[in-house]
Amino acid sequence: MSLASVKADLAARAPDLSVLETDRSTATVDTAAAVHGVEPGQIAKTLCIRVGGEVLLLVTRGDARLDNQKSKAAFGGRPRMLGAEEVEQLTSHKVGGVCPFGLPAPLPIYLDVSLKVYDVVIPAGGSTHASVRLTVDRLAELCGGKWVDACVPPT
C-alpha cells in the first residue's frame, strides 16, 4: 500500500517524477547508494521523530547524524526517534522505505541544511526496493520548504 500511495502522491503533485523500483534492496543508506551509484550522502533519509507532543519528519543526507544540541535549537525540544511500528502507523511506510511522500495524513516536514551540498538526492519511495531521484530544490518544493540545521554531516 505504501508504494502505491507514494506513486499516487507523485502522480498528483509531481507527474514528471517517477518511482524507481529495483530488485535489490535500498533499505539502508549504504545499499541504496550502491544500487544507485551515488555516495551515501546523496541518499536522503527520512527520520520520524517526536519533540514534546509533536511528531515530525526530518529529511537529511544519508551519512549525517541527528545532533541533540542542534535539534533542540531547531525544534525547541529534545528529539526522540520513533519505533518502527509507530513510524509505519504514522507514515504508512515500513522502516527502510520511509519518505516524505504518500503520507496518510499531513505531518510537519523539515529538510536539514546538510542536503544543500547536493544538486540531486535520492529519498526512499515507500518501499525497501523503491526510490525517487530529484533535485534538492524540487524536494524542498514538495516538502514545504522548511529548512533547519539539526544534523551533523561526517567530517
C-alpha positions, 0 to 999 in steps of 0.5 A, a space after each residue: 500500500 505504501 508504494 502505491 500511495 507514494 506513486 499516487 502522491 507523485 502522480 498528483 503533485 509531481 507527474 514528471 517524477 517517477 518511482 524507481 523500483 529495483 530488485 535489490 534492496 535500498 533499505 539502508 543508506 549504504 545499499 541504496 547508494 550502491 544500487 544507485 551509484 551515488 555516495 551515501 550522502 546523496 541518499 536522503 533519509 527520512 527520520 520520524 521523530 517526536 519533540 514534546 507532543 509533536 511528531 515530525 519528519 526530518 529529511 537529511 543526507 544519508 551519512 549525517 547524524 541527528 545532533 541533540 544540541 542542534 535539534 533542540 535549537 531547531 525544534 525547541 525540544 529534545 528529539 526522540 526517534 520513533 519505533 518502527 511500528 509507530 513510524 509505519 502507523 504514522 507514515 504508512 511506510 515500513 522502516 527502510 522505505 520511509 519518505 516524505 511522500 504518500 503520507 496518510 495524513 499531513 505531518 510537519 516536514 523539515 529538510 536539514 541544511 546538510 542536503 544543500 551540498 547536493 544538486 540531486 538526492 535520492 529519498 526512499 519511495 515507500 518501499 525497501 526496493 523503491 526510490 525517487 531521484 530529484 533535485 534538492 530544490 524540487 524536494 524542498 518544493 514538495 516538502 514545504 520548504 522548511 529548512 533547519 540545521 539539526 544534523 551533523 554531516 561526517 567530517 
